Amino acid sequence: MKKALGAALLIGGLILLFFGWNEYDSFASDVSEAFTGSPTDNAVWYLTGGGVAAVAGLVLLLSGKKK
């Protein structure tokens, strides 16, 4: 059960990172960065959420019981 949840979090996190990177590299993000100095909120949330989910998934996958 723990490994399945870890794998799901890792895959979901990687997907969020992919979408976040695409959003960060978009024209809207470039315009937002030109005026405000930071990328769009969506890009930041996707990248942050994806990073947290991917790390949590890795921790769950690697913290299995040793036999």
PDB file of N, CA, C and O in Angstrom:
ATOM      1  N   MET A   1       0.824  -1.194   0.000  1.00  0.00           N
ATOM      2  CA  MET A   1       0.000   0.000   0.000  1.00  0.00           C
ATOM      3  C   MET A   1       0.865   1.254   0.000  1.00  0.00           C
ATOM      4  O   MET A   1       0.598   2.208  -0.730  1.00  0.00           O
ATOM      5  N   LYS A   2       1.909   1.237   0.832  1.00  0.00           N
ATOM      6  CA  LYS A   2       2.797   2.393   0.936  1.00  0.00           C
ATOM      7  C   LYS A   2       3.541   2.636  -0.377  1.00  0.00           C
ATOM      8  O   LYS A   2       3.724   3.778  -0.798  1.00  0.00           O
ATOM      9  N   LYS A   3       3.962   1.554  -1.008  1.00  0.00           N
ATOM     10  CA  LYS A   3       4.699   1.679  -2.273  1.00  0.00           C
ATOM     11  C   LYS A   3       3.794   2.189  -3.394  1.00  0.00           C
ATOM     12  O   LYS A   3       4.234   2.975  -4.234  1.00  0.00           O
ATOM     13  N   ALA A   4       2.535   1.748  -3.415  1.00  0.00           N
ATOM     14  CA  ALA A   4       1.600   2.211  -4.444  1.00  0.00           C
ATOM     15  C   ALA A   4       1.327   3.705  -4.291  1.00  0.00           C
ATOM     16  O   ALA A   4       1.277   4.436  -5.280  1.00  0.00           O
ATOM     17  N   LEU A   5       1.151   4.153  -3.051  1.00  0.00           N
ATOM     18  CA  LEU A   5       0.933   5.576  -2.804  1.00  0.00           C
ATOM     19  C   LEU A   5       2.173   6.381  -3.180  1.00  0.00           C
ATOM     20  O   LEU A   5       2.065   7.461  -3.761  1.00  0.00           O
ATOM     21  N   GLY A   6       3.335   5.859  -2.852  1.00  0.00           N
ATOM     22  CA  GLY A   6       4.585   6.525  -3.211  1.00  0.00           C
ATOM     23  C   GLY A   6       4.755   6.645  -4.715  1.00  0.00           C
ATOM     24  O   GLY A   6       5.168   7.690  -5.219  1.00  0.00           O
ATOM     25  N   ALA A   7       4.433   5.571  -5.433  1.00  0.00           N
ATOM     26  CA  ALA A   7       4.548   5.595  -6.891  1.00  0.00           C
ATOM     27  C   ALA A   7       3.555   6.583  -7.498  1.00  0.00           C
ATOM     28  O   ALA A   7       3.885   7.309  -8.436  1.00  0.00           O
ATOM     29  N   ALA A   8       2.333   6.604  -6.954  1.00  0.00           N
ATOM     30  CA  ALA A   8       1.328   7.537  -7.458  1.00  0.00           C
ATOM     31  C   ALA A   8       1.746   8.987  -7.207  1.00  0.00           C
ATOM     32  O   ALA A   8       1.583   9.841  -8.079  1.00  0.00           O
ATOM     33  N   LEU A   9       2.279   9.263  -6.030  1.00  0.00           N
ATOM     34  CA  LEU A   9       2.740  10.618  -5.728  1.00  0.00           C
ATOM     35  C   LEU A   9       3.918  11.017  -6.609  1.00  0.00           C
ATOM     36  O   LEU A   9       3.996  12.155  -7.072  1.00  0.00           O
ATOM     37  N   LEU A  10       4.821  10.092  -6.836  1.00  0.00           N
ATOM     38  CA  LEU A  10       5.972  10.385  -7.679  1.00  0.00           C
ATOM     39  C   LEU A  10       5.539  10.677  -9.113  1.00  0.00           C
ATOM     40  O   LEU A  10       5.996  11.653  -9.708  1.00  0.00           O
ATOM     41  N   ILE A  11       4.676   9.856  -9.666  1.00  0.00           N
ATOM     42  CA  ILE A  11       4.198  10.067 -11.034  1.00  0.00           C
ATOM     43  C   ILE A  11       3.384  11.354 -11.134  1.00  0.00           C
ATOM     44  O   ILE A  11       3.555  12.136 -12.069  1.00  0.00           O
ATOM     45  N   GLY A  12       2.493  11.567 -10.159  1.00  0.00           N
ATOM     46  CA  GLY A  12       1.712  12.808 -10.152  1.00  0.00           C
ATOM     47  C   GLY A  12       2.594  14.038 -10.020  1.00  0.00           C
ATOM     48  O   GLY A  12       2.354  15.053 -10.673  1.00  0.00           O
ATOM     49  N   GLY A  13       3.609  13.949  -9.179  1.00  0.00           N
ATOM     50  CA  GLY A  13       4.536  15.065  -9.014  1.00  0.00           C
ATOM     51  C   GLY A  13       5.310  15.365 -10.277  1.00  0.00           C
ATOM     52  O   GLY A  13       5.514  16.528 -10.624  1.00  0.00           O
ATOM     53  N   LEU A  14       5.740  14.327 -10.967  1.00  0.00           N
ATOM     54  CA  LEU A  14       6.459  14.538 -12.226  1.00  0.00           C
ATOM     55  C   LEU A  14       5.559  15.158 -13.288  1.00  0.00           C
ATOM     56  O   LEU A  14       6.004  15.996 -14.072  1.00  0.00           O
ATOM     57  N   ILE A  15       4.304  14.750 -13.314  1.00  0.00           N
ATOM     58  CA  ILE A  15       3.350  15.346 -14.257  1.00  0.00           C
ATOM     59  C   ILE A  15       3.137  16.819 -13.933  1.00  0.00           C
ATOM     60  O   ILE A  15       3.119  17.660 -14.832  1.00  0.00           O
ATOM     61  N   LEU A  16       2.976  17.132 -12.649  1.00  0.00           N
ATOM     62  CA  LEU A  16       2.819  18.534 -12.252  1.00  0.00           C
ATOM     63  C   LEU A  16       4.064  19.354 -12.581  1.00  0.00           C
ATOM     64  O   LEU A  16       3.952  20.504 -13.006  1.00  0.00           O
ATOM     65  N   LEU A  17       5.236  18.778 -12.391  1.00  0.00           N
ATOM     66  CA  LEU A  17       6.463  19.480 -12.757  1.00  0.00           C
ATOM     67  C   LEU A  17       6.521  19.753 -14.257  1.00  0.00           C
ATOM     68  O   LEU A  17       6.950  20.825 -14.683  1.00  0.00           O
ATOM     69  N   PHE A  18       6.089  18.784 -15.049  1.00  0.00           N
ATOM     70  CA  PHE A  18       6.058  18.969 -16.500  1.00  0.00           C
ATOM     71  C   PHE A  18       5.139  20.131 -16.887  1.00  0.00           C
ATOM     72  O   PHE A  18       5.523  21.006 -17.662  1.00  0.00           O
ATOM     73  N   PHE A  19       3.909  20.124 -16.331  1.00  0.00           N
ATOM     74  CA  PHE A  19       2.976  21.200 -16.642  1.00  0.00           C
ATOM     75  C   PHE A  19       3.473  22.540 -16.100  1.00  0.00           C
ATOM     76  O   PHE A  19       3.286  23.573 -16.741  1.00  0.00           O
ATOM     77  N   GLY A  20       4.095  22.530 -14.942  1.00  0.00           N
ATOM     78  CA  GLY A  20       4.639  23.752 -14.375  1.00  0.00           C
ATOM     79  C   GLY A  20       5.750  24.334 -15.221  1.00  0.00           C
ATOM     80  O   GLY A  20       5.836  25.548 -15.405  1.00  0.00           O
ATOM     81  N   TRP A  21       6.608  23.452 -15.741  1.00  0.00           N
ATOM     82  CA  TRP A  21       7.696  23.937 -16.589  1.00  0.00           C
ATOM     83  C   TRP A  21       7.135  24.516 -17.888  1.00  0.00           C
ATOM     84  O   TRP A  21       7.617  25.543 -18.366  1.00  0.00           O
ATOM     85  N   ASN A  22       6.121  23.866 -18.461  1.00  0.00           N
ATOM     86  CA  ASN A  22       5.493  24.404 -19.669  1.00  0.00           C
ATOM     87  C   ASN A  22       4.843  25.755 -19.392  1.00  0.00           C
ATOM     88  O   ASN A  22       4.935  26.668 -20.211  1.00  0.00           O
ATOM     89  N   GLU A  23       4.192  25.884 -18.250  1.00  0.00           N
ATOM     90  CA  GLU A  23       3.557  27.146 -17.872  1.00  0.00           C
ATOM     91  C   GLU A  23       4.609  28.221 -17.621  1.00  0.00           C
ATOM     92  O   GLU A  23       4.419  29.378 -17.997  1.00  0.00           O
ATOM     93  N   TYR A  24       5.696  27.850 -17.001  1.00  0.00           N
ATOM     94  CA  TYR A  24       6.780  28.793 -16.717  1.00  0.00           C
ATOM     95  C   TYR A  24       7.403  29.309 -18.001  1.00  0.00           C
ATOM     96  O   TYR A  24       7.836  30.459 -18.072  1.00  0.00           O
ATOM     97  N   ASP A  25       7.446  28.456 -19.014  1.00  0.00           N
ATOM     98  CA  ASP A  25       8.075  28.803 -20.293  1.00  0.00           C
ATOM     99  C   ASP A  25       7.085  29.432 -21.275  1.00  0.00           C
ATOM    100  O   ASP A  25       7.438  29.652 -22.434  1.00  0.00           O
ATOM    101  N   SER A  26       5.863  29.724 -20.845  1.00  0.00           N
ATOM    102  CA  SER A  26       4.837  30.239 -21.747  1.00  0.00           C
ATOM    103  C   SER A  26       4.960  31.740 -21.949  1.00  0.00           C
ATOM    104  O   SER A  26       5.662  32.426 -21.207  1.00  0.00           O
ATOM    105  N   PHE A  27       4.274  32.232 -22.957  1.00  0.00           N
ATOM    106  CA  PHE A  27       4.267  33.666 -23.267  1.00  0.00           C
ATOM    107  C   PHE A  27       3.638  34.464 -22.130  1.00  0.00           C
ATOM    108  O   PHE A  27       4.137  35.531 -21.773  1.00  0.00           O
ATOM    109  N   ALA A  28       2.547  33.955 -21.558  1.00  0.00           N
ATOM    110  CA  ALA A  28       1.871  34.651 -20.456  1.00  0.00           C
ATOM    111  C   ALA A  28       2.803  34.810 -19.260  1.00  0.00           C
ATOM    112  O   ALA A  28       2.799  35.847 -18.596  1.00  0.00           O
ATOM    113  N   SER A  29       3.587  33.795 -18.993  1.00  0.00           N
ATOM    114  CA  SER A  29       4.529  33.870 -17.884  1.00  0.00           C
ATOM    115  C   SER A  29       5.632  34.883 -18.177  1.00  0.00           C
ATOM    116  O   SER A  29       6.075  35.602 -17.282  1.00  0.00           O
ATOM    117  N   ASP A  30       6.073  34.937 -19.434  1.00  0.00           N
ATOM    118  CA  ASP A  30       7.083  35.927 -19.815  1.00  0.00           C
ATOM    119  C   ASP A  30       6.561  37.348 -19.646  1.00  0.00           C
ATOM    120  O   ASP A  30       7.282  38.224 -19.167  1.00  0.00           O
ATOM    121  N   VAL A  31       5.314  37.577 -20.035  1.00  0.00           N
ATOM    122  CA  VAL A  31       4.712  38.907 -19.888  1.00  0.00           C
ATOM    123  C   VAL A  31       4.562  39.254 -18.410  1.00  0.00           C
ATOM    124  O   VAL A  31       4.879  40.366 -17.988  1.00  0.00           O
ATOM    125  N   SER A  32       4.078  38.294 -17.634  1.00  0.00           N
ATOM    126  CA  SER A  32       3.927  38.522 -16.190  1.00  0.00           C
ATOM    127  C   SER A  32       5.275  38.820 -15.543  1.00  0.00           C
ATOM    128  O   SER A  32       5.377  39.696 -14.684  1.00  0.00           O
ATOM    129  N   GLU A  33       6.300  38.098 -15.953  1.00  0.00           N
ATOM    130  CA  GLU A  33       7.626  38.305 -15.391  1.00  0.00           C
ATOM    131  C   GLU A  33       8.197  39.666 -15.789  1.00  0.00           C
ATOM    132  O   GLU A  33       8.935  40.277 -15.016  1.00  0.00           O
ATOM    133  N   ALA A  34       7.865  40.137 -16.975  1.00  0.00           N
ATOM    134  CA  ALA A  34       8.351  41.442 -17.413  1.00  0.00           C
ATOM    135  C   ALA A  34       7.750  42.565 -16.569  1.00  0.00           C
ATOM    136  O   ALA A  34       8.436  43.542 -16.265  1.00  0.00           O
ATOM    137  N   PHE A  35       6.479  42.437 -16.189  1.00  0.00           N
ATOM    138  CA  PHE A  35       5.813  43.501 -15.433  1.00  0.00           C
ATOM    139  C   PHE A  35       5.958  43.358 -13.923  1.00  0.00           C
ATOM    140  O   PHE A  35       6.108  44.361 -13.225  1.00  0.00           O
ATOM    141  N   THR A  36       5.916  42.146 -13.411  1.00  0.00           N
ATOM    142  CA  THR A  36       5.916  41.958 -11.959  1.00  0.00           C
ATOM    143  C   THR A  36       7.241  41.416 -11.420  1.00  0.00           C
ATOM    144  O   THR A  36       7.491  41.487 -10.217  1.00  0.00           O
ATOM    145  N   GLY A  37       8.079  40.882 -12.285  1.00  0.00           N
ATOM    146  CA  GLY A  37       9.335  40.310 -11.837  1.00  0.00           C
ATOM    147  C   GLY A  37       9.238  38.859 -11.415  1.00  0.00           C
ATOM    148  O   GLY A  37      10.237  38.264 -11.010  1.00  0.00           O
ATOM    149  N   SER A  38       8.048  38.281 -11.503  1.00  0.00           N
ATOM    150  CA  SER A  38       7.884  36.871 -11.151  1.00  0.00           C
ATOM    151  C   SER A  38       6.965  36.210 -12.170  1.00  0.00           C
ATOM    152  O   SER A  38       6.139  36.884 -12.786  1.00  0.00           O
ATOM    153  N   PRO A  39       7.100  34.902 -12.354  1.00  0.00           N
ATOM    154  CA  PRO A  39       6.231  34.198 -13.313  1.00  0.00           C
ATOM    155  C   PRO A  39       4.794  34.131 -12.799  1.00  0.00           C
ATOM    156  O   PRO A  39       4.503  34.574 -11.688  1.00  0.00           O
ATOM    157  N   THR A  40       3.914  33.580 -13.604  1.00  0.00           N
ATOM    158  CA  THR A  40       2.501  33.492 -13.217  1.00  0.00           C
ATOM    159  C   THR A  40       2.338  32.613 -11.982  1.00  0.00           C
ATOM    160  O   THR A  40       3.173  31.758 -11.691  1.00  0.00           O
ATOM    161  N   ASP A  41       1.247  32.844 -11.268  1.00  0.00           N
ATOM    162  CA  ASP A  41       0.964  32.064 -10.061  1.00  0.00           C
ATOM    163  C   ASP A  41       0.790  30.585 -10.388  1.00  0.00           C
ATOM    164  O   ASP A  41       1.215  29.724  -9.618  1.00  0.00           O
ATOM    165  N   ASN A  42       0.168  30.286 -11.528  1.00  0.00           N
ATOM    166  CA  ASN A  42      -0.025  28.881 -11.913  1.00  0.00           C
ATOM    167  C   ASN A  42       1.308  28.159 -12.043  1.00  0.00           C
ATOM    168  O   ASN A  42       1.448  27.027 -11.579  1.00  0.00           O
ATOM    169  N   ALA A  43       2.280  28.797 -12.666  1.00  0.00           N
ATOM    170  CA  ALA A  43       3.585  28.166 -12.843  1.00  0.00           C
ATOM    171  C   ALA A  43       4.226  27.879 -11.495  1.00  0.00           C
ATOM    172  O   ALA A  43       4.788  26.804 -11.286  1.00  0.00           O
ATOM    173  N   VAL A  44       4.142  28.834 -10.586  1.00  0.00           N
ATOM    174  CA  VAL A  44       4.747  28.655  -9.269  1.00  0.00           C
ATOM    175  C   VAL A  44       4.052  27.538  -8.506  1.00  0.00           C
ATOM    176  O   VAL A  44       4.717  26.710  -7.884  1.00  0.00           O
ATOM    177  N   TRP A  45       2.723  27.501  -8.542  1.00  0.00           N
ATOM    178  CA  TRP A  45       1.988  26.457  -7.821  1.00  0.00           C
ATOM    179  C   TRP A  45       2.244  25.074  -8.402  1.00  0.00           C
ATOM    180  O   TRP A  45       2.421  24.108  -7.661  1.00  0.00           O
ATOM    181  N   TYR A  46       2.264  24.978  -9.738  1.00  0.00           N
ATOM    182  CA  TYR A  46       2.545  23.677 -10.355  1.00  0.00           C
ATOM    183  C   TYR A  46       3.942  23.185  -9.987  1.00  0.00           C
ATOM    184  O   TYR A  46       4.115  22.022  -9.622  1.00  0.00           O
ATOM    185  N   LEU A  47       4.934  24.060 -10.081  1.00  0.00           N
ATOM    186  CA  LEU A  47       6.300  23.655  -9.782  1.00  0.00           C
ATOM    187  C   LEU A  47       6.471  23.303  -8.308  1.00  0.00           C
ATOM    188  O   LEU A  47       7.137  22.321  -7.981  1.00  0.00           O
ATOM    189  N   THR A  48       5.877  24.092  -7.418  1.00  0.00           N
ATOM    190  CA  THR A  48       5.985  23.811  -5.990  1.00  0.00           C
ATOM    191  C   THR A  48       5.256  22.520  -5.625  1.00  0.00           C
ATOM    192  O   THR A  48       5.812  21.660  -4.941  1.00  0.00           O
ATOM    193  N   GLY A  49       4.021  22.388  -6.078  1.00  0.00           N
ATOM    194  CA  GLY A  49       3.248  21.182  -5.785  1.00  0.00           C
ATOM    195  C   GLY A  49       3.872  19.941  -6.376  1.00  0.00           C
ATOM    196  O   GLY A  49       3.900  18.891  -5.732  1.00  0.00           O
ATOM    197  N   GLY A  50       4.371  20.047  -7.593  1.00  0.00           N
ATOM    198  CA  GLY A  50       5.019  18.911  -8.230  1.00  0.00           C
ATOM    199  C   GLY A  50       6.285  18.498  -7.518  1.00  0.00           C
ATOM    200  O   GLY A  50       6.550  17.305  -7.365  1.00  0.00           O
ATOM    201  N   GLY A  51       7.071  19.463  -7.080  1.00  0.00           N
ATOM    202  CA  GLY A  51       8.289  19.154  -6.349  1.00  0.00           C
ATOM    203  C   GLY A  51       8.004  18.480  -5.021  1.00  0.00           C
ATOM    204  O   GLY A  51       8.659  17.500  -4.664  1.00  0.00           O
ATOM    205  N   VAL A  52       7.029  19.001  -4.288  1.00  0.00           N
ATOM    206  CA  VAL A  52       6.672  18.417  -2.990  1.00  0.00           C
ATOM    207  C   VAL A  52       6.122  16.997  -3.168  1.00  0.00           C
ATOM    208  O   VAL A  52       6.493  16.084  -2.431  1.00  0.00           O
ATOM    209  N   ALA A  53       5.240  16.823  -4.148  1.00  0.00           N
ATOM    210  CA  ALA A  53       4.655  15.500  -4.375  1.00  0.00           C
ATOM    211  C   ALA A  53       5.716  14.495  -4.823  1.00  0.00           C
ATOM    212  O   ALA A  53       5.708  13.347  -4.380  1.00  0.00           O
ATOM    213  N   ALA A  54       6.623  14.921  -5.694  1.00  0.00           N
ATOM    214  CA  ALA A  54       7.662  14.009  -6.175  1.00  0.00           C
ATOM    215  C   ALA A  54       8.598  13.600  -5.040  1.00  0.00           C
ATOM    216  O   ALA A  54       8.968  12.430  -4.940  1.00  0.00           O
ATOM    217  N   VAL A  55       8.982  14.539  -4.194  1.00  0.00           N
ATOM    218  CA  VAL A  55       9.863  14.211  -3.069  1.00  0.00           C
ATOM    219  C   VAL A  55       9.142  13.296  -2.080  1.00  0.00           C
ATOM    220  O   VAL A  55       9.732  12.334  -1.587  1.00  0.00           O
ATOM    221  N   ALA A  56       7.877  13.585  -1.786  1.00  0.00           N
ATOM    222  CA  ALA A  56       7.110  12.733  -0.870  1.00  0.00           C
ATOM    223  C   ALA A  56       6.980  11.322  -1.436  1.00  0.00           C
ATOM    224  O   ALA A  56       7.102  10.343  -0.699  1.00  0.00           O
ATOM    225  N   GLY A  57       6.733  11.215  -2.738  1.00  0.00           N
ATOM    226  CA  GLY A  57       6.640   9.904  -3.363  1.00  0.00           C
ATOM    227  C   GLY A  57       7.947   9.138  -3.295  1.00  0.00           C
ATOM    228  O   GLY A  57       7.954   7.934  -3.038  1.00  0.00           O
ATOM    229  N   LEU A  58       9.056   9.836  -3.527  1.00  0.00           N
ATOM    230  CA  LEU A  58      10.363   9.185  -3.430  1.00  0.00           C
ATOM    231  C   LEU A  58      10.639   8.707  -2.019  1.00  0.00           C
ATOM    232  O   LEU A  58      11.150   7.604  -1.822  1.00  0.00           O
ATOM    233  N   VAL A  59      10.305   9.528  -1.037  1.00  0.00           N
ATOM    234  CA  VAL A  59      10.508   9.135   0.364  1.00  0.00           C
ATOM    235  C   VAL A  59       9.696   7.894   0.694  1.00  0.00           C
ATOM    236  O   VAL A  59      10.200   6.974   1.339  1.00  0.00           O
ATOM    237  N   LEU A  60       8.443   7.862   0.255  1.00  0.00           N
ATOM    238  CA  LEU A  60       7.610   6.685   0.527  1.00  0.00           C
ATOM    239  C   LEU A  60       8.136   5.444  -0.177  1.00  0.00           C
ATOM    240  O   LEU A  60       8.113   4.346   0.380  1.00  0.00           O
ATOM    241  N   LEU A  61       8.610   5.624  -1.401  1.00  0.00           N
ATOM    242  CA  LEU A  61       9.146   4.465  -2.138  1.00  0.00           C
ATOM    243  C   LEU A  61      10.425   3.932  -1.507  1.00  0.00           C
ATOM    244  O   LEU A  61      10.647   2.721  -1.478  1.00  0.00           O
ATOM    245  N   LEU A  62      11.254   4.817  -1.009  1.00  0.00           N
ATOM    246  CA  LEU A  62      12.555   4.394  -0.483  1.00  0.00           C
ATOM    247  C   LEU A  62      12.515   4.009   0.993  1.00  0.00           C
ATOM    248  O   LEU A  62      13.494   3.475   1.516  1.00  0.00           O
ATOM    249  N   SER A  63      11.405   4.270   1.667  1.00  0.00           N
ATOM    250  CA  SER A  63      11.347   3.963   3.095  1.00  0.00           C
ATOM    251  C   SER A  63      10.641   2.644   3.379  1.00  0.00           C
ATOM    252  O   SER A  63      10.059   2.465   4.449  1.00  0.00           O
ATOM    253  N   GLY A  64      10.690   1.740   2.442  1.00  0.00           N
ATOM    254  CA  GLY A  64      10.074   0.432   2.646  1.00  0.00           C
ATOM    255  C   GLY A  64      10.831  -0.387   3.675  1.00  0.00           C
ATOM    256  O   GLY A  64      11.985  -0.094   3.985  1.00  0.00           O
ATOM    257  N   LYS A  65      10.188  -1.400   4.195  1.00  0.00           N
ATOM    258  CA  LYS A  65      10.817  -2.263   5.199  1.00  0.00           C
ATOM    259  C   LYS A  65      11.896  -3.117   4.550  1.00  0.00           C
ATOM    260  O   LYS A  65      11.706  -3.666   3.465  1.00  0.00           O
ATOM    261  N   LYS A  66      13.009  -3.216   5.220  1.00  0.00           N
ATOM    262  CA  LYS A  66      14.111  -4.057   4.744  1.00  0.00           C
ATOM    263  C   LYS A  66      13.895  -5.483   5.252  1.00  0.00           C
ATOM    264  O   LYS A  66      13.571  -5.694   6.421  1.00  0.00           O
ATOM    265  N   LYS A  67      14.077  -6.448   4.368  1.00  0.00           N
ATOM    266  CA  LYS A  67      13.882  -7.861   4.767  1.00  0.00           C
ATOM    267  C   LYS A  67      15.205  -8.574   4.782  1.00  0.00           C
ATOM    268  O   LYS A  67      15.261  -9.764   5.089  1.00  0.00           O
TER     269      LYS A  67
END
